[in-house]
Amino acid sequence: MTQTNAPRIALFIDAENASAKDTKKIFDYCAGLDGRIAIARCFGHLSSLKTWEKAMIEHHIVPVMTPPWANKANASDFALTIDAVSLMQRQSVDILVIASSDADFAQLAVFAANGDLRFMASVRQEQRLQRGKLMGIFMF
């Protein structure tokens, strides 16, 4: 398969719940999907994005700053989900990879599976997840 015909991968990084130390593992995982990363975004508030600065420059990851509008820290999760749903609706990608250490995106996995999109979540090993048929899970 040529690079232009390869499945398009959207890599969304939850900077508040994933460590920049795992960048190589995350990109190695994406490389194993036999696709090409068409979109790479890192979501978080300013302090969490700062820890990803080197990786964002090195891998051309677009930062998406989400200021905490209230005391709750879910602004980044919502922004990531909205972007993912928007891409799905436009059929802009074939595979969605979310790098996070929490399971907040389970409902997004259901939505993606119902839309025939391959959904992959890369999560830290300490996180307990239900391994269902709806998402592929890569542990790092």
C-alpha positions in Angstrom: 0.0 0.0 0.0 1.4 3.4 -0.9 1.7 6.1 1.7 -1.1 8.1 0.0 -3.4 5.2 0.0 -2.6 4.2 3.5 -5.3 4.6 6.2 -5.3 8.1 7.7 -4.6 8.1 11.4 -5.6 10.9 13.8 -3.5 10.8 16.9 -5.0 12.7 19.8 -2.9 13.1 22.9 -4.5 13.9 26.3 -1.6 15.9 27.7 -3.2 16.0 31.1 -3.3 12.2 31.4 -0.4 11.0 29.2 3.3 11.4 29.7 5.6 12.9 27.1 8.1 10.2 28.3 5.9 7.7 26.3 6.1 9.6 23.0 8.3 7.0 21.3 6.1 4.1 22.4 3.0 6.0 21.2 4.5 6.7 17.8 5.9 3.2 17.4 2.4 1.9 18.1 0.9 4.2 15.4 3.7 3.0 12.9 2.5 -0.5 13.5 -1.0 0.3 12.3 0.1 0.4 8.7 -1.3 3.9 8.2 0.0 7.4 8.1 -0.5 10.0 10.8 -2.5 12.7 9.0 -3.4 14.6 12.1 -1.5 14.8 15.4 -2.9 17.0 18.2 -2.0 17.4 21.9 -4.8 18.7 24.1 -4.3 20.3 27.5 -4.0 23.4 29.6 -0.8 25.4 29.4 1.1 23.7 32.1 0.4 20.2 30.8 1.3 21.2 27.2 4.6 22.6 28.4 5.7 19.1 29.3 5.0 18.0 25.7 6.8 20.9 24.1 9.9 18.9 22.9 7.8 16.1 21.6 5.4 18.5 19.8 8.3 20.1 18.0 10.0 16.9 17.1 6.9 15.1 15.8 5.0 18.1 14.4 2.1 17.7 16.9 -0.3 20.7 17.0 -1.0 21.9 20.5 -4.6 22.6 21.4 -4.7 24.7 24.6 -7.8 24.3 26.7 -8.0 26.7 29.6 -9.8 25.4 32.6 -13.0 27.5 32.5 -14.0 26.1 35.9 -12.5 24.1 38.7 -13.1 20.9 36.8 -10.4 19.7 34.5 -12.5 18.1 31.8 -12.1 20.9 29.3 -9.4 19.0 27.4 -11.5 15.8 27.3 -14.4 17.7 25.8 -12.2 19.5 23.2 -10.6 16.2 22.2 -14.0 14.5 21.9 -15.5 17.4 19.8 -12.5 17.3 17.4 -12.8 13.5 17.1 -16.5 13.6 16.4 -16.0 16.4 13.9 -13.3 14.4 12.0 -15.6 11.3 12.0 -18.5 13.2 10.6 -16.3 14.6 7.8 -14.8 11.1 7.2 -11.4 12.8 7.4 -9.6 9.8 9.1 -9.8 6.0 9.1 -8.2 5.3 12.5 -8.5 7.3 15.7 -5.7 6.8 18.3 -6.1 8.4 21.7 -3.2 8.5 24.1 -4.4 8.9 27.6 -4.1 7.3 31.0 -7.8 7.3 31.8 -10.9 5.6 30.5 -12.9 8.8 29.9 -13.2 8.1 26.2 -15.1 4.8 26.3 -18.3 6.4 25.0 -16.3 7.9 22.1 -15.1 4.4 21.3 -18.7 3.2 21.1 -19.6 6.2 18.8 -16.5 5.5 16.6 -17.3 1.8 16.3 -20.8 2.5 15.2 -19.4 4.7 12.5 -17.1 2.0 11.1 -14.0 3.9 12.4 -11.2 1.9 13.9 -10.6 3.3 17.4 -7.5 2.6 19.3 -6.6 3.7 22.8 -3.2 3.7 24.2 -3.2 3.8 27.9 -0.8 3.3 30.8 -0.6 -0.2 32.1 -1.8 0.7 35.6 -5.2 1.8 34.2 -7.9 -0.9 34.4 -10.0 -1.0 31.3 -12.6 -3.4 30.1 -11.2 -5.0 27.0 -14.2 -5.1 24.8 -14.6 -5.6 21.1 -15.1 -1.9 20.5 -11.6 -0.7 20.8 -8.1 -2.0 20.4 -6.0 -1.2 23.5 -2.3 -0.7 23.5 -0.6 -0.8 26.9 2.6 1.2 27.5 
